Amino acid sequence: MASTNRTAKTSADVEAAAAPANPLVAADPSTEEQIRVAAYFIYVNNGCRQGHDLDDWVAAQAQLSGVAPGNGGSPEATPNV
């Protein structure tokens, strides 16, 4: 009988194997859920506009990350008063 070389899988190996293939998928499920909820509220506040789901999602991501949407990723500037 031939012996097989079995190596124990570490938690890092398991996590790497379970990582989503699409890098656009949020790695942290709680973050994705926060974006989903924020996007829903944006959708409702905008009058439940159909066909703007991606816009609402991107706006929610920007809102949660503190980045103003549509300005090239720069943080929102606050005016000096």
C-alpha positions in Angstrom: 0.0 0.0 0.0 1.4 3.4 -1.0 1.5 6.1 1.5 0.0 9.4 0.6 1.4 12.7 1.8 -1.6 14.5 3.3 -1.1 18.0 4.6 -3.3 19.6 7.1 -5.2 22.6 5.7 -4.8 25.8 7.6 -7.5 28.3 8.1 -5.7 30.6 5.5 -5.9 27.7 3.0 -9.6 27.3 3.6 -10.2 31.1 3.4 -8.2 31.3 0.1 -10.2 28.5 -1.4 -13.5 30.1 -0.3 -12.6 33.6 -1.6 -15.0 34.9 -4.2 -13.6 34.8 -7.8 -15.1 38.3 -8.5 -13.1 41.0 -6.8 -16.1 43.3 -6.9 -17.9 41.2 -4.4 -17.5 42.6 -0.9 -15.2 40.4 1.2 -16.9 41.3 4.4 -20.6 40.2 4.4 -21.5 42.9 7.0 -20.1 45.6 4.8 -22.1 44.2 1.8 -25.2 44.2 4.0 -24.6 47.8 5.0 -24.3 48.8 1.4 -27.4 46.9 0.5 -29.4 48.7 3.2 -28.0 52.1 2.3 -28.7 51.5 -1.4 -32.3 50.5 -0.5 -32.8 53.8 1.4 -31.4 55.7 -1.5 -33.7 53.9 -3.9 -36.7 54.8 -1.7 -35.6 58.4 -1.2 -35.3 58.8 -4.9 -38.9 57.7 -5.5 -38.2 54.0 -6.2 -36.8 54.7 -9.7 -36.5 51.5 -11.6 -33.3 50.9 -13.6 -31.0 52.8 -11.3 -29.9 50.0 -9.0 -26.2 50.3 -9.9 -26.3 54.1 -9.4 -27.9 53.5 -6.0 -25.4 50.8 -5.1 -22.4 53.0 -6.0 -23.9 56.0 -4.2 -24.3 53.8 -1.1 -20.7 52.6 -1.3 -19.5 56.2 -1.6 -21.7 57.3 1.3 -20.4 54.6 3.6 -16.8 55.2 2.7 -17.1 58.9 3.1 -16.3 59.6 -0.6 -18.5 61.9 -2.7 -19.8 60.0 -5.8 -18.8 61.3 -9.1 -15.8 63.4 -8.2 -13.0 60.9 -9.0 -12.9 59.4 -5.5 -11.9 62.5 -3.6 -13.3 62.8 -0.1 -16.0 65.4 0.2 -14.6 68.8 0.8 -16.2 70.9 3.6 -16.2 74.6 3.0 -14.2 76.7 5.3 -16.6 79.2 6.8 
